[in-house]
Amino acid sequence: MDSPEIPKIDNEKLKKQFDVSHFDLNAVLRGIQLTLVGAHRALQNPALFTSEIYKQAVAAVIAGLAIRLIVAIPVTGVRVLLWFLSFVFRLDSVTWDDGIVGGLNFIEEYVLQVPFFLMALMRYITPTLDNMFMDSLRWVDLTYVRKHKQDDPDSLRDMYYPNLKMYKPADGSTHSTSTAEAVSVFLLRFARKGAISLAVFALSYLPVVGRFVLPAASFYTLHKAVGLGPASVIFGTGVFLPRRYLVIFLQSYFASRTLMRELLEPYFSRVRFTKEQKKKWFRSREGLLFGFAIGFYVLVRIPLVGVLVYGIAEASTAYLITKITDPPPPPREAAEFAASQQEWRNKHEFLSLSLDSLDSIHRISRPNKPQLVTDNPSTLLSAEKSE
């Protein structure tokens, strides 16, 4: 009798499952470095300290206060209800009432991410963040020109701001200029995420199998992003971690990814990528984007000033774009440009450079082509002097 045939293992497929090259530690650390460098560069922009920006800063603080009040409404309602119940039942000798209030706070802050949701919604109410991104991009170009004014102009990179400002902005998800449609897509996306998070959190309280729900959910959602190996480690350790810490870890990871996508919206609202192209763009740069976003996510969570940090993060993203993408061509060439940006071609060169040498990345990979008038560094610097 013939022995049953043993299925062959596809080594290439298995190797791909354990590939973490897009999420390696070096890329994450470089992303964290760019958080600091980008914030420093953005804060040097004098335009951030104009009277208009001061007005927006005051409005942002007021918005931050309003967000905290909105988030506090459900918890305050429960506290009032418990206060009335205290006239009927003795609550001074029990702790379950404190547990309810603490649980609601935890669900709002970490499970549903209500404060972060409200801050992200501001993008669709006011164009401030989009304007801040574009103004900061212009500042990055000007700073680059000043820094290299003694160098040969032909050896410098092309400019980002002059061509990108000619792109007509539209919602990066729907490619529509309709604000109502963009807000609808945003609300549906967050509602879906909130419902899934709440359902998973509720299932984690089931007897016996409940302790495996969060680790299994983390494995399912993370294995495509970070690889099968790291996801398996997270699953193994998650079984033994307290529920609270595992929720904080998972939600911090996913919220930082969401934050990064929101910060990049001014770029993707202009340069139109297909859904598949955009997916490849993010995956190719995933580790660096996570490192860049996680620091800002922690700061954004600070009450009141979190909205101000969100603005600084948006301004810093303009600096990030000039390091991980090529300078955009005129709008008529946008389709070919988007297709060429899916893979991060100069990743290894960029990660090996020191922070002082990051400007040289486009000298390494810059294509040989005639320079456009709008790309000329001296033209941009002259325009600044004439203002």
Secondary structure, DSSP 8 states (H G I E B T S, - for coil): ----------HHHHHHHT--GGG-HHHHHHHHHHHHHHHHHHHT-GGGGSHHHHHHHHHHHHHHHHHHHHHHHHHHHHHHHHHHHTTTS--TT-SHHHHHHHHHHHIIIIIS-HHHHHHHHGGGT-SHHHHHHHHHHHHHHHHHHHHTTTS-GGGS---SHHHHTTS----TTT----HHHHHHHHHHHHHHHHHHHHHHHHHTTSTTTHHHHHHHHHHHHHHHHH-HHHHHHHHHHHTTS-HHHHHHHHHHHHHHHHHHHHHTHHHHTTS---HHHHHHHHHHTHHHHHHHHHHHHHHHTSTTTHHHHHHHHHHHHHHHHHHHS-----GGGHHHHHHHTSS-TTHHHHHHS-GGGGGGHHHHH-------GGG-HHHHHHHHHH-
